[in-house]
Amino acid sequence: MLSWSGTEQGIEIDLTTVQAATGGVAVSFAKQLVDFATAATEFNLTALAKSRDQLISVAGVATTIDTAAVIANFEMMTRLADSTGARMETEVVANRLIVAQAMGVDKVVSRR
């Protein structure tokens, strides 16, 4: 979704650089994106407000709204899939792992 969103907005995104979240990143506001997504999924209202304001200051209100919508959509899809007992095919899991490793998100620990 990140690469699609970037394409839609005319921003080229190199997923391997998102994990760095500092200097030399293809997305100039990658750190603020990561901070906002982290605060949103940790349900830390103080950090969420601070990171939201920081993202707005560097990326604008529209990008912040889009980011919040993507976070909410991922949360919804995960809960929906979990509640139905859905399982992904082995090949799909393997392909997603490649992307997750490129972005460094394979090291994120689930809250479950």
C-alpha positions in Angstrom: 0.0 0.0 0.0 2.9 2.4 0.7 4.3 1.9 -2.8 0.8 2.4 -4.3 0.2 5.5 -2.3 3.6 6.9 -3.3 2.8 6.2 -7.0 -0.6 7.9 -6.7 1.1 11.0 -5.3 4.0 11.0 -7.7 6.5 10.0 -5.0 9.0 7.2 -5.8 9.4 4.9 -2.8 12.2 2.5 -2.2 10.9 0.1 0.4 14.4 -0.9 1.5 15.0 2.6 2.7 11.9 2.9 4.9 13.5 0.9 7.7 16.3 3.5 8.1 13.8 6.3 8.9 16.7 8.8 9.0 19.1 10.6 6.5 19.2 9.5 2.9 15.7 8.0 2.9 13.7 8.2 -0.3 10.7 9.5 1.7 11.9 12.7 3.4 9.3 12.3 6.2 9.9 8.5 6.9 10.8 9.0 10.5 7.6 10.9 11.2 5.6 8.2 9.4 7.2 5.5 11.5 6.7 7.5 14.7 3.0 8.1 13.9 2.3 4.5 12.9 4.1 3.2 16.0 2.2 5.6 18.4 -1.1 4.7 16.7 -0.6 0.9 17.1 0.6 1.3 20.7 -2.5 3.3 21.7 -0.3 6.0 23.4 -2.4 9.1 23.1 0.3 11.5 24.1 2.8 10.1 21.6 0.1 9.9 19.0 -0.8 13.6 19.3 2.9 14.6 19.2 3.7 12.3 16.2 0.6 13.4 14.4 1.5 17.1 14.8 5.1 16.4 13.6 3.8 14.5 10.6 1.5 17.3 9.7 4.3 19.8 10.0 6.5 18.0 7.5 4.0 16.2 5.2 0.8 18.2 5.5 -2.7 17.4 6.6 -3.7 15.4 3.6 -0.8 13.0 3.9 -1.4 12.6 7.6 -5.1 11.8 7.0 -4.0 9.2 4.3 -1.5 7.7 6.8 -4.2 7.4 9.5 -6.5 5.8 7.0 -3.9 3.2 6.0 -3.1 2.4 9.7 -6.8 2.0 10.4 -7.3 -0.2 7.3 -4.4 -2.5 8.3 -5.7 -2.8 11.8 -9.2 -3.6 10.5 -7.9 -6.2 8.0 -5.8 -7.9 10.6 -8.8 -8.2 13.0 -11.1 -9.3 10.3 -8.7 -12.0 9.1 -8.1 -13.2 12.6 -11.8 -13.4 13.4 -12.5 -15.5 10.4 -9.6 -17.9 11.0 -8.2 -17.0 7.5 -4.8 -18.3 6.7 -2.5 -17.1 3.8 -1.1 -19.5 1.3 2.6 -20.4 1.9 3.7 -18.7 -1.3 1.9 -15.4 -0.2 3.6 -15.5 3.2 7.0 -16.1 1.6 6.5 -13.1 -0.8 5.4 -10.8 2.0 8.3 -11.9 4.2 10.7 -10.6 1.4 9.0 -7.2 1.5 8.9 -7.2 5.3 12.6 -8.0 5.5 13.5 -5.3 3.0 11.6 -2.7 5.2 12.8 -4.2 8.5 9.3 -4.8 9.8 10.0 -8.5 10.2 11.6 -7.6 13.5 8.5 -6.0 14.9 7.0 -8.0 17.7 3.2 -8.6 17.6 1.1 -7.3 20.5 -0.7 -10.6 20.5 
